[in-house]
Amino acid sequence: MIMERMQDHMGAAGGSPALTIDVAGEMLQLLPERALYWARKAMLLVADAHFGKAAAFRALGQPVPHGTTASNLARLDLLLAAYPVRQLVFLGDLLHARHGRSTDMLAQLREWRARHAALQCVLIRGNHDQHAGDPPEELAMQVMSEPWLQPPFALCHEPDSEVPPGYYTLAGHVHPALQLAGPAFEHLRLPCFCFDHNVGLLPAFGAFTGTAQVHRQPGRRLFVIGDDTVWAVP
């Protein structure tokens, strides 16, 4: 269901190149900002933002960095300025945890939403959203259970969600990354997009998230993100 036709595009951050691939007959742009753009629907998709994760760790006494919410929102602003977006779809795990819903984090989200009041935002509930709770009403987000069917795609959080026959699943949850090895035995793990026959995985959008290693296998196509570029893996 994934064709070989690809071409370079210019991404949002300083003219960085994106990559366009044909999935289920639709042209999708893989963006180095760890997002996906579906031009025909003017839809921007991001997975696993995990807003409030750093705050949740700090609430537990862990010394983790500040500023991750501002960094994530700044990347969204860049993408919304670079692409004509009617719908912004979060493929689950918008909020990390109930005790991560800090006053400062929610204030930043409200300020960001006010700047994009005309934008339709949709959240597909993920496993963390189930525990963190739905976003506050003032964020004006349409909250959906998976799968949300947008033919030919079933938009989900979990890649193994049950979807009707004939739909191609786009999902998050896994935080896929590929480990690359160099000639001097060095190793580098890079976030990636991962497309199998019926399921495509987006990398985690959030700046303070872990990764899960995926592996090359027959029929799987991988696209790593590095140096502000999306690269097709041979």
HUZIGI-V712831 format. One record per backbone hydrogen bond with DSSP energy under -1.0 kcal/mol. CO is the residue of the C=O (numbers start at 1). NH is the residue of the N-H. E is the energy in kcal/mol with one decimal. If there is no record, write none. Layout:
co=[CO:CO]
nh=[NH:NH]
e=[E:E]
This chain:
co=[1:7:9:12:16:17:18:19:21:22:23:26:28:29:30:31:35:36:37:38:39:42:42:43:44:45:46:47:48:50:51:52:53:54:55:57:58:62:67:68:69:70:71:72:73:74:75:76:77:78:79:83:86:87:88:89:90:90:92:93:94:97:98:100:102:103:104:105:106:107:108:109:110:111:116:120:121:122:123:126:128:129:136:137:142:144:148:150:152:153:154:155:157:158:164:168:169:170:171:172:175:176:177:178:180:182:186:188:190:191:193:194:195:198:199:200:201:212:217:221:222:223:224:229:231]
nh=[24:20:18:14:11:230:9:30:28:3:26:23:21:37:19:34:31:45:29:43:42:86:87:38:89:36:91:205:206:53:96:56:57:58:59:62:61:64:71:72:73:74:75:76:77:78:79:80:81:82:83:85:120:44:122:46:92:124:48:50:51:100:101:102:106:107:108:109:110:111:112:113:114:115:119:88:142:90:144:130:132:133:139:140:123:125:155:153:168:150:170:148:172:161:167:154:200:156:202:174:212:192:214:190:188:185:182:180:178:225:223:201:221:169:196:171:194:177:220:195:233:193:231:226:224]
e=[-3.5:-2.1:-2.5:-1.2:-6.9:-1.0:-1.6:-3.9:-2.9:-2.1:-2.1:-3.1:-2.6:-2.5:-2.0:-1.6:-2.7:-3.4:-3.0:-2.1:-1.1:-3.3:-1.8:-3.1:-3.1:-2.5:-3.4:-3.4:-2.0:-1.8:-2.5:-2.3:-2.1:-2.5:-2.3:-2.6:-1.9:-1.4:-2.0:-2.6:-2.6:-2.1:-1.8:-1.9:-2.5:-2.1:-2.1:-2.7:-1.7:-1.4:-2.0:-1.2:-1.9:-2.7:-2.7:-2.5:-1.8:-2.8:-1.7:-2.9:-3.1:-1.4:-1.4:-2.3:-2.4:-2.0:-2.1:-2.0:-2.4:-2.4:-2.3:-2.6:-2.2:-1.3:-1.5:-2.8:-2.9:-3.1:-3.4:-1.6:-3.0:-2.2:-2.0:-2.2:-3.0:-2.9:-2.8:-2.5:-2.8:-3.0:-2.2:-2.6:-1.3:-1.6:-1.4:-2.4:-3.0:-2.7:-2.4:-2.1:-2.7:-1.9:-2.9:-2.6:-2.5:-1.4:-2.7:-3.5:-2.8:-2.4:-2.3:-3.3:-2.7:-2.5:-3.2:-2.5:-1.9:-1.7:-2.1:-2.9:-2.7:-2.7:-3.1:-2.4:-1.7]
